[in-house]
Amino acid sequence: MLSSTARTLRRLLGAGAALTLAVGLAGAVPASAADDRHADGTQPLPGYTINNPPLTPLVVGGAPTTVRQGVHRHAGYIIEVPAKWNGDLVMWAHGYRGQTTVLSPETPGFGLRQRLLEQGYAWASSSYDRNGFDIRSGVLGTKDLADHFARLVERPHRTYAAGVSMGGYILARSLEQYPGFYDGALPMCGVLGDHQLLDFYLDYNLVAQALAGVRAYPTPPDYLSNAVPRIQVTLGLAGLTPTGPDTTNARGKQLRDITINRSGGPRPGDAASFAIWKDFLFAISTTSGGDSPAGRPGQLATNLLTRYSPNSPVDVNTTVQRVAPENLWQRISPTLTEVPRIAGRPTAPVVSLHNLGDLFVPFSLEQAYARDVAKHGRSRLVVQRAIRAAQHCEFTPAEAGAAWDDLVSWVRTDNRPAGDPVTDPAAVAAPGYGCRFSDRAAYAAGLGTRRLYPAC
């Protein structure tokens, strides 16, 4: 049965509403790469190659690990098992690889490879059978490899999942796609709000266009060289930097405030993060497109029901161009599509990390996930932590390692670890928000964007 939102969208669509949002996150799948999961999977799909150079084993506890590499179900993979294996497996889900045709698995990041092996865990990583913003490929490829590990090595006692960015999307959907298969998940900088990421990109560009009086949607070929420079000058965005003077005029400030609200609300470092990401959010709106939702997310993105705030000095809610999703069914379908829904029904403990100032995958997606999980009465299964940094996936080994250790302890002892409240606006806006789980040593060393935030 359609939700009230879906029914409203269907009424608003009207005949002939075929509007395109071209978002650079999405890569077109090669036309020849037919999905036949029963065919011989020892070679990549047509149009793809696999890059999987030999991985040097680590020495753990005086003994080298065992590394296995190969191709399974058209995807490259790496498996690494320590000499003193504790019987548990960690599946690593990599992030977005763009529109390239080279598939490559990767080792767990943020020092987790070493940490996992030293703790006795085996790990495995799939390249997936295709690139692009294809969550379906990642969900199936990760599960396929876990099953392959059981045949190749031994069936693990527990199976965990960890991953970054698009990998976090894959993890959240995997918990719902295969209930009971995974025992715990660690998504970092994850796309936990599914289609709302595409809506956020659409919002930024349409609001900026409305404020500047430059109508440029669908984005034309010269969008970045013609329309965007005019928008930037009109709003005072040109020359704006995280540490320099505020060059924005009243309309530019309105764009910044709307962007802050749409990305998670007022929070420490929000103005600086806007200055970091303001140009990128224009650039990501252009792509060569494609015929699938992965290649042309305009099939999914919409702002028909979005109310923007603040709504002055320009009445954006009246003047902004409204865009309907081209394919409403793809957006509301519960099935595993290339860009599927996350319902908010985790079936195992989840500990997530997210950077407060990330606008590539904004903090608001954590809030969307928390609301969905609460709606289904599963908040007890989710712990979320804010990290005071502004880049995408800007975590230290200490932050990732602490989250991993707490997840494992939770799974083994049923003692739920601490987290940050993410849906309480007053808590998120507090000056010290994000301090509890942020690495103080990284701030002291001035790493990355840490110093854009006041000391905790």
DRENRO-560006 format. One record per residue (C-alpha): residue number from 0; residue in three letters; x, y, z. Coordinates in Angstrom, 2 decimals. Layout:
// DRENRO-560006
REC num residuo      px      py      pz
REC NUM     ALA       X       Y       Z
...
END
This chain:
// DRENRO-560006
REC num residuo      px      py      pz
REC   0     MET    0.00    0.00    0.00
REC   1     LEU    1.41    3.40   -0.93
REC   2     SER    2.41    5.76    1.87
REC   3     SER    0.73    9.16    2.12
REC   4     THR    3.90   10.78    0.78
REC   5     ALA    3.93    8.46   -2.20
REC   6     ARG    0.25    9.13   -2.90
REC   7     THR    0.88   12.87   -2.76
REC   8     LEU    3.84   12.56   -5.10
REC   9     ARG    1.77   10.55   -7.55
REC  10     ARG   -0.96   13.20   -7.58
REC  11     LEU    1.62   15.94   -8.15
REC  12     LEU    3.51   14.20  -10.93
REC  13     GLY    1.07   14.92  -13.73
REC  14     ALA    1.34   13.72  -17.30
REC  15     GLY    4.62   14.07  -19.11
REC  16     ALA    6.71   15.04  -16.08
REC  17     ALA   10.02   13.69  -17.29
REC  18     LEU   12.68   15.84  -15.68
REC  19     THR   16.33   14.86  -15.27
REC  20     LEU   18.67   15.28  -12.33
REC  21     ALA   22.17   14.33  -13.43
REC  22     VAL   24.29   13.71  -10.36
REC  23     GLY   27.97   12.91  -10.66
REC  24     LEU   27.77   10.27   -7.94
REC  25     ALA   26.14    7.91  -10.43
REC  26     GLY   28.06    5.96  -13.02
REC  27     ALA   26.42    4.42  -16.06
REC  28     VAL   26.70    0.64  -16.20
REC  29     PRO   28.17   -0.60  -19.50
REC  30     ALA   25.34   -1.65  -21.78
REC  31     SER   26.94   -5.03  -22.42
REC  32     ALA   27.27   -5.87  -18.73
REC  33     ALA   24.18   -8.06  -18.52
REC  34     ASP   23.43   -9.35  -15.03
REC  35     ASP   23.51  -13.15  -15.29
REC  36     ARG   24.41  -14.37  -11.84
REC  37     HIS   24.27  -18.02  -12.96
REC  38     ALA   26.92  -17.68  -15.66
REC  39     ASP   30.58  -18.54  -15.14
REC  40     GLY   31.75  -15.86  -12.74
REC  41     THR   35.50  -16.34  -13.05
REC  42     GLN   35.80  -13.40  -15.46
REC  43     PRO   34.58   -9.82  -15.12
REC  44     LEU   31.44   -8.76  -16.91
REC  45     PRO   31.90   -7.48  -20.48
REC  46     GLY   33.35   -3.99  -20.48
REC  47     TYR   35.17   -4.41  -17.16
REC  48     THR   38.67   -5.41  -16.11
REC  49     ILE   39.90   -6.38  -12.64
REC  50     ASN   42.94   -4.87  -10.93
REC  51     ASN   43.87   -6.98   -7.91
REC  52     PRO   47.67   -7.00   -7.44
REC  53     PRO   49.12   -9.45   -4.91
REC  54     LEU   48.65   -8.29   -1.33
REC  55     THR   51.62   -8.84    0.96
REC  56     PRO   50.56  -10.77    4.07
REC  57     LEU   51.00   -9.10    7.44
REC  58     VAL   52.95  -10.69   10.25
REC  59     VAL   50.71  -10.97   13.31
REC  60     GLY   51.90  -12.59   16.51
REC  61     GLY   55.06  -13.70   14.77
REC  62     ALA   53.24  -15.56   11.98
REC  63     PRO   52.24  -14.35    8.51
REC  64     THR   48.59  -14.14    7.56
REC  65     THR   47.12  -16.21    4.74
REC  66     VAL   45.97  -14.11    1.78
REC  67     ARG   43.68  -15.44   -0.93
REC  68     GLN   42.79  -13.44   -4.02
REC  69     GLY   40.73  -14.25   -7.05
REC  70     VAL   37.53  -13.64   -9.00
REC  71     HIS   34.10  -14.80   -7.87
REC  72     ARG   30.77  -13.93   -9.47
REC  73     HIS   32.52  -11.48  -11.84
REC  74     ALA   34.08   -9.56   -8.92
REC  75     GLY   37.64   -9.45   -7.68
REC  76     TYR   38.18  -10.32   -4.03
REC  77     ILE   40.71  -10.39   -1.22
REC  78     ILE   40.50  -12.67    1.81
REC  79     GLU   42.99  -12.49    4.69
REC  80     VAL   43.05  -14.87    7.66
REC  81     PRO   45.43  -14.62   10.63
REC  82     ALA   47.30  -17.70   11.82
REC  83     LYS   45.36  -17.61   15.09
REC  84     TRP   41.91  -17.03   13.63
REC  85     ASN   39.17  -16.46   16.20
REC  86     GLY   36.52  -17.88   13.86
REC  87     ASP   34.82  -14.55   13.03
REC  88     LEU   34.74  -12.76    9.67
REC  89     VAL   34.52   -9.08    8.78
REC  90     MET   33.20   -8.10    5.35
REC  91     TRP   34.59   -4.76    4.11
REC  92     ALA   32.39   -2.70    1.75
REC  93     HIS   34.23   -0.08   -0.28
REC  94     GLY   32.82    3.27   -1.37
REC  95     TYR   31.94    4.84   -4.71
REC  96     ARG   34.45    4.23   -7.52
REC  97     GLY   33.06    6.55  -10.16
REC  98     GLN   32.25    5.55  -13.71
REC  99     THR   35.49    3.68  -14.33
REC 100     THR   35.53    0.19  -15.80
REC 101     VAL   38.32   -1.13  -13.56
REC 102     LEU   37.16   -3.21  -10.59
REC 103     SER   39.36   -3.43   -7.52
REC 104     PRO   38.79   -4.70   -3.97
REC 105     GLU   40.43   -2.78   -1.16
REC 106     THR   41.82   -3.42    2.30
REC 107     PRO   39.97   -2.08    5.38
REC 108     GLY   40.94    1.52    6.04
REC 109     PHE   41.70    3.67    9.09
REC 110     GLY   44.10    1.10   10.51
REC 111     LEU   41.35   -1.50   10.73
REC 112     ARG   43.17   -4.13    8.68
REC 113     GLN   45.96   -4.36   11.25
REC 114     ARG   43.53   -4.09   14.15
REC 115     LEU   41.22   -6.83   12.90
REC 116     LEU   44.04   -9.27   12.23
REC 117     GLU   45.71   -8.59   15.58
REC 118     GLN   42.40   -9.30   17.28
REC 119     GLY   42.10  -12.59   15.41
REC 120     TYR   39.49  -11.65   12.81
REC 121     ALA   39.56  -12.67    9.17
REC 122     TRP   38.39  -10.12    6.66
REC 123     ALA   37.21  -10.19    3.06
REC 124     SER   36.55   -7.49    0.48
REC 125     SER   34.77   -7.60   -2.88
REC 126     SER   35.24   -5.22   -5.79
REC 127     TYR   31.54   -5.84   -6.65
REC 128     ASP   30.80   -6.87  -10.23
REC 129     ARG   30.41   -3.30  -11.51
REC 130     ASN   31.17    0.28  -10.56
REC 131     GLY   28.89    3.31  -10.45
REC 132     PHE   26.39    4.13   -7.74
REC 133     ASP   25.05    0.57   -7.76
REC 134     ILE   24.00   -0.55   -4.29
REC 135     ARG   22.46   -3.77   -5.56
REC 136     SER   25.81   -4.93   -6.91
REC 137     GLY   27.47   -4.21   -3.57
REC 138     VAL   24.80   -5.95   -1.48
REC 139     LEU   24.87   -9.08   -3.64
REC 140     GLY   28.64   -9.10   -4.14
REC 141     THR   29.40   -8.78   -0.42
REC 142     LYS   26.99  -11.59    0.50
REC 143     ASP   28.31  -13.78   -2.36
REC 144     LEU   31.86  -13.36   -1.10
REC 145     ALA   30.87  -14.17    2.48
REC 146     ASP   29.31  -17.40    1.23
REC 147     HIS   32.43  -18.09   -0.84
REC 148     PHE   34.59  -17.60    2.26
REC 149     ALA   32.56  -20.27    4.05
REC 150     ARG   33.28  -22.72    1.25
REC 151     LEU   36.90  -21.70    0.71
REC 152     VAL   38.03  -21.36    4.34
REC 153     GLU   35.38  -22.32    6.88
REC 154     ARG   31.97  -21.10    7.94
REC 155     PRO   32.58  -18.29   10.46
REC 156     HIS   31.00  -18.18   13.89
REC 157     ARG   29.97  -14.55   13.37
REC 158     THR   29.96  -12.30   10.33
REC 159     TYR   30.37   -8.56   10.75
REC 160     ALA   30.27   -5.84    8.10
REC 161     ALA   32.14   -2.55    7.94
REC 162     GLY   32.44    0.03    5.18
REC 163     VAL   32.58    3.64    4.10
REC 164     SER   30.38    6.06    2.16
REC 165     MET   28.46    4.07   -0.46
REC 166     GLY   29.68    1.03    1.45
REC 167     GLY   27.63    2.26    4.40
REC 168     TYR   24.57    2.32    2.14
REC 169     ILE   25.38   -1.28    1.16
REC 170     LEU   25.69   -2.29    4.82
REC 171     ALA   22.39   -0.73    5.90
REC 172     ARG   20.50   -2.38    3.06
REC 173     SER   22.32   -5.70    3.61
REC 174     LEU   21.05   -5.88    7.20
REC 175     GLU   17.51   -5.66    5.82
REC 176     GLN   18.08   -7.81    2.74
REC 177     TYR   19.58  -10.72    4.71
REC 178     PRO   18.11  -10.58    8.22
REC 179     GLY   20.11  -12.64   10.67
REC 180     PHE   23.11  -13.11    8.37
REC 181     TYR   25.26  -10.27    9.71
REC 182     ASP   25.93  -10.02   13.44
REC 183     GLY   26.94   -6.35   13.54
REC 184     ALA   27.73   -3.43   11.25
REC 185     LEU   30.06   -0.42   11.26
REC 186     PRO   29.03    2.09    8.57
REC 187     MET   31.28    5.14    8.42
REC 188     CYS   30.29    8.33    6.54
REC 189     GLY   27.48    6.17    5.16
REC 190     VAL   24.60    7.04    2.83
REC 191     LEU   22.07    5.88    5.43
REC 192     GLY   19.28    8.15    4.14
REC 193     ASP   19.16    6.48    0.70
REC 194     HIS   17.46    8.75   -1.90
REC 195     GLN   17.64   11.81    0.34
REC 196     LEU   21.26   12.20   -0.73
REC 197     LEU   20.12   12.81   -4.30
REC 198     ASP   17.41   15.16   -3.05
REC 199     PHE   20.06   17.16   -1.18
REC 200     TYR   22.14   17.69   -4.32
REC 201     LEU   19.01   18.73   -6.20
REC 202     ASP   18.03   21.14   -3.42
REC 203     TYR   21.36   22.92   -3.45
REC 204     ASN   21.38   23.59   -7.16
REC 205     LEU   17.72   24.55   -7.53
REC 206     VAL   17.79   26.86   -4.51
REC 207     ALA   21.00   28.54   -5.69
REC 208     GLN   19.45   29.05   -9.12
REC 209     ALA   16.28   30.52   -7.60
REC 210     LEU   18.20   32.90   -5.38
REC 211     ALA   20.42   34.09   -8.23
REC 212     GLY   17.65   34.27  -10.83
REC 213     VAL   19.51   31.85  -13.09
REC 214     ARG   17.29   29.03  -14.32
REC 215     ALA   19.49   26.14  -15.43
REC 216     TYR   17.71   22.86  -14.83
REC 217     PRO   18.09   20.31  -16.26
REC 218     THR   21.73   21.33  -16.17
REC 219     PRO   22.99   22.33  -19.64
REC 220     PRO   26.40   21.24  -20.99
REC 221     ASP   27.92   24.62  -20.09
REC 222     TYR   26.45   24.66  -16.57
REC 223     LEU   29.81   24.84  -14.79
REC 224     SER   31.36   27.34  -17.18
REC 225     ASN   28.37   29.63  -17.66
REC 226     ALA   25.50   29.34  -15.17
REC 227     VAL   27.50   28.49  -12.05
REC 228     PRO   29.96   31.43  -12.27
REC 229     ARG   26.98   33.80  -12.64
REC 230     ILE   25.30   32.23   -9.60
REC 231     GLN   28.49   32.48   -7.55
REC 232     VAL   29.03   36.16   -8.35
REC 233     THR   25.38   37.05   -7.76
REC 234     LEU   25.36   35.40   -4.33
REC 235     GLY   28.85   36.47   -3.27
REC 236     LEU   30.20   32.93   -3.18
REC 237     ALA   33.25   33.58   -5.33
REC 238     GLY   36.31   33.77   -3.11
REC 239     LEU   34.53   32.48    0.01
REC 240     THR   36.92   30.34    2.10
REC 241     PRO   36.56   28.52    5.44
REC 242     THR   38.94   30.87    7.25
REC 243     GLY   38.57   34.10    5.28
REC 244     PRO   36.02   36.92    5.49
REC 245     ASP   32.36   36.27    4.77
REC 246     THR   31.89   37.45    1.18
REC 247     THR   28.25   36.38    0.87
REC 248     ASN   25.46   38.90    0.43
REC 249     ALA   21.94   38.46    1.87
REC 250     ARG   20.97   35.92   -0.79
REC 251     GLY   24.22   34.02   -0.40
REC 252     LYS   23.63   33.83    3.34
REC 253     GLN   20.16   32.47    2.65
REC 254     LEU   21.65   29.72    0.49
REC 255     ARG   24.14   28.90    3.24
REC 256     ASP   21.45   28.78    5.92
REC 257     ILE   19.15   26.61    3.78
REC 258     THR   22.06   24.28    3.02
REC 259     ILE   22.93   24.03    6.71
REC 260     ASN   19.32   23.23    7.59
REC 261     ARG   18.99   20.65    4.82
REC 262     SER   22.29   18.97    5.81
REC 263     GLY   21.56   18.46    9.50
REC 264     GLY   20.68   21.80   11.06
REC 265     PRO   22.82   24.34   12.93
REC 266     ARG   25.87   22.59   14.40
REC 267     PRO   29.50   23.32   15.21
REC 268     GLY   31.56   24.25   12.15
REC 269     ASP   28.55   24.58    9.82
REC 270     ALA   29.60   27.87    8.15
REC 271     ALA   33.14   26.64    7.54
REC 272     SER   31.89   23.39    6.03
REC 273     PHE   29.63   25.32    3.67
REC 274     ALA   32.64   27.29    2.44
REC 275     ILE   34.53   24.05    1.84
REC 276     TRP   31.77   22.31   -0.14
REC 277     LYS   29.97   25.19   -1.94
REC 278     ASP   31.71   24.64   -5.29
REC 279     PHE   31.68   20.85   -5.17
REC 280     LEU   27.90   20.81   -4.77
REC 281     PHE   27.58   22.54   -8.13
REC 282     ALA   30.11   20.26   -9.82
REC 283     ILE   28.44   17.05   -8.69
REC 284     SER   25.22   17.99  -10.48
REC 285     THR   26.68   17.24  -13.91
REC 286     THR   27.23   13.86  -15.54
REC 287     SER   26.85   12.12  -18.85
REC 288     GLY   23.69   10.45  -17.60
REC 289     GLY   22.40    7.01  -18.45
REC 290     ASP   19.29    4.90  -18.68
REC 291     SER   19.31    3.36  -15.20
REC 292     PRO   18.55    5.00  -11.85
REC 293     ALA   22.26    4.59  -11.10
REC 294     GLY   23.20    6.46  -14.27
REC 295     ARG   20.49    9.12  -14.08
REC 296     PRO   19.32    9.73  -10.49
REC 297     GLY   16.81   12.28  -11.77
REC 298     GLN   14.60    9.24  -11.97
REC 299     LEU   14.61    9.28   -8.17
REC 300     ALA   15.33   12.78   -6.86
REC 301     THR   12.56   15.25   -6.06
REC 302     ASN   11.82   18.47   -4.18
REC 303     LEU    8.04   18.50   -4.75
REC 304     LEU    7.21   18.42   -1.05
REC 305     THR   10.30   20.17    0.33
REC 306     ARG    9.86   23.32    2.40
REC 307     TYR   12.97   25.46    2.60
REC 308     SER   14.00   27.54    5.58
REC 309     PRO   14.78   30.39    5.96
REC 310     ASN   12.37   31.67    3.33
REC 311     SER   13.59   35.27    3.21
REC 312     PRO   14.76   37.64    1.83
REC 313     VAL   13.66   35.55   -1.19
REC 314     ASP   10.45   33.54   -1.06
REC 315     VAL   12.23   30.40   -2.25
REC 316     ASN    9.29   28.12   -1.54
REC 317     THR    7.29   30.02   -4.16
REC 318     THR   10.00   30.72   -6.72
REC 319     VAL   12.11   27.53   -6.68
REC 320     GLN   11.67   25.15   -9.59
REC 321     ARG    9.85   22.00   -8.51
REC 322     VAL   11.07   18.68   -9.88
REC 323     ALA    9.25   15.37   -9.85
REC 324     PRO   11.00   12.01   -9.89
REC 325     GLU   10.88   10.51  -13.36
REC 326     ASN   10.30    7.04  -11.97
REC 327     LEU    8.15    7.12   -8.85
REC 328     TRP    8.02    3.34   -8.61
REC 329     GLN   11.82    3.09   -8.49
REC 330     ARG   11.79    5.53   -5.58
REC 331     ILE    9.16    3.82   -3.48
REC 332     SER    9.81    0.19   -4.43
REC 333     PRO   10.87   -2.03   -1.49
REC 334     THR   12.80   -4.38   -3.79
REC 335     LEU   16.59   -4.44   -4.14
REC 336     THR   17.15   -2.00   -7.00
REC 337     GLU   20.38   -0.30   -8.02
REC 338     VAL   19.55    2.59   -5.70
REC 339     PRO   17.17    0.99   -3.19
REC 340     ARG   15.32    2.18   -0.15
REC 341     ILE   16.59    1.69    3.38
REC 342     ALA   13.48    1.06    5.45
REC 343     GLY   15.11    1.50    8.86
REC 344     ARG   14.80   -2.10   10.01
REC 345     PRO   18.30   -3.15   11.11
REC 346     THR   18.53   -6.76   12.25
REC 347     ALA   21.83   -6.50   14.14
REC 348     PRO   23.68   -3.88   16.21
REC 349     VAL   24.91   -0.86   14.25
REC 350     VAL   27.56    1.66   15.30
REC 351     SER   27.95    4.52   12.82
REC 352     LEU   30.44    7.37   12.51
REC 353     HIS   29.81   10.60   10.61
REC 354     ASN   31.70   13.86   10.15
REC 355     LEU   29.66   16.89   11.20
REC 356     GLY   30.78   19.04    8.27
REC 357     ASP   30.58   16.44    5.49
REC 358     LEU   28.38   17.79    2.68
REC 359     PHE   29.24   15.07    0.16
REC 360     VAL   27.23   12.69    2.35
REC 361     PRO   25.63   15.11    4.81
REC 362     PHE   24.99   14.48    8.50
REC 363     SER   21.24   14.74    7.81
REC 364     LEU   21.36   11.19    6.44
REC 365     GLU   22.22    9.94    9.94
REC 366     GLN   19.19   11.82   11.20
REC 367     ALA   16.97   10.30    8.50
REC 368     TYR   18.18    6.82    9.44
REC 369     ALA   17.57    7.47   13.15
REC 370     ARG   14.00    8.60   12.44
REC 371     ASP   13.29    5.58   10.23
REC 372     VAL   14.75    3.20   12.79
REC 373     ALA   12.71    4.81   15.58
REC 374     LYS    9.54    4.52   13.50
REC 375     HIS   10.06    0.76   13.38
REC 376     GLY   10.89    0.48   17.08
REC 377     ARG   14.53   -0.54   16.55
REC 378     SER   16.44    2.39   18.01
REC 379     ARG   17.98    0.01   20.56
REC 380     LEU   19.99   -1.49   17.67
REC 381     VAL   21.62    1.75   16.49
REC 382     VAL   24.35    3.89   18.06
REC 383     GLN   25.50    6.99   16.14
REC 384     ARG   28.57    9.14   16.75
REC 385     ALA   29.46   12.59   15.44
REC 386     ILE   33.08   13.44   14.65
REC 387     ARG   34.19   17.08   14.51
REC 388     ALA   35.68   17.26   11.02
REC 389     ALA   34.47   18.64    7.71
REC 390     GLN   35.79   16.36    4.98
REC 391     HIS   34.18   13.15    3.75
REC 392     CYS   35.22   10.09    5.79
REC 393     GLU   37.75   12.09    7.81
REC 394     PHE   38.35    9.62   10.64
REC 395     THR   41.46    8.64   12.56
REC 396     PRO   42.45    5.07   13.46
REC 397     ALA   41.58    5.90   17.08
REC 398     GLU   38.02    6.91   16.16
REC 399     ALA   37.37    3.98   13.86
REC 400     GLY   39.09    1.54   16.20
REC 401     ALA   37.10    2.63   19.24
REC 402     ALA   33.85    2.27   17.29
REC 403     TRP   34.86   -1.20   16.11
REC 404     ASP   35.82   -2.35   19.60
REC 405     ASP   32.56   -1.06   21.02
REC 406     LEU   30.54   -2.80   18.30
REC 407     VAL   32.22   -6.14   18.97
REC 408     SER   31.75   -5.78   22.72
REC 409     TRP   28.07   -4.96   22.15
REC 410     VAL   27.54   -8.06   20.00
REC 411     ARG   29.31  -10.32   22.49
REC 412     THR   27.93   -8.94   25.76
REC 413     ASP   24.69   -7.22   24.73
REC 414     ASN   25.91   -4.06   26.47
REC 415     ARG   24.90   -1.18   24.20
REC 416     PRO   27.68    1.44   23.92
REC 417     ALA   27.25    5.20   24.15
REC 418     GLY   26.50    7.46   21.21
REC 419     ASP   25.44   10.97   20.33
REC 420     PRO   21.83   12.15   20.00
REC 421     VAL   21.37   13.05   16.33
REC 422     THR   17.69   14.08   16.11
REC 423     ASP   17.66   16.61   18.98
REC 424     PRO   18.26   20.03   17.34
REC 425     ALA   19.34   21.67   20.60
REC 426     ALA   21.88   18.94   21.32
REC 427     VAL   23.28   19.04   17.78
REC 428     ALA   23.59   22.84   17.88
REC 429     ALA   25.44   22.88   21.21
REC 430     PRO   29.01   24.20   20.97
REC 431     GLY   30.53   20.98   22.32
REC 432     TYR   28.54   18.60   20.13
REC 433     GLY   30.74   15.89   18.65
REC 434     CYS   33.48   16.26   21.25
REC 435     ARG   32.76   13.00   23.06
REC 436     PHE   33.98   10.68   20.31
REC 437     SER   36.35   12.94   18.39
REC 438     ASP   40.08   12.23   18.60
REC 439     ARG   41.65   14.92   20.79
REC 440     ALA   45.11   14.02   19.55
REC 441     ALA   44.07   14.72   15.95
REC 442     TYR   42.94   18.19   16.99
REC 443     ALA   46.16   18.82   18.90
REC 444     ALA   48.16   17.81   15.84
REC 445     GLY   46.08   20.05   13.55
REC 446     LEU   45.17   17.17   11.24
REC 447     GLY   42.81   17.70    8.32
REC 448     THR   40.00   20.12    9.08
REC 449     ARG   40.02   19.59   12.85
REC 450     ARG   41.11   23.15   13.65
REC 451     LEU   38.04   24.59   11.90
REC 452     TYR   36.26   23.59   15.11
REC 453     PRO   36.89   25.14   18.52
REC 454     ALA   38.87   22.99   20.93
REC 455     CYS   36.76   20.67   23.04
END
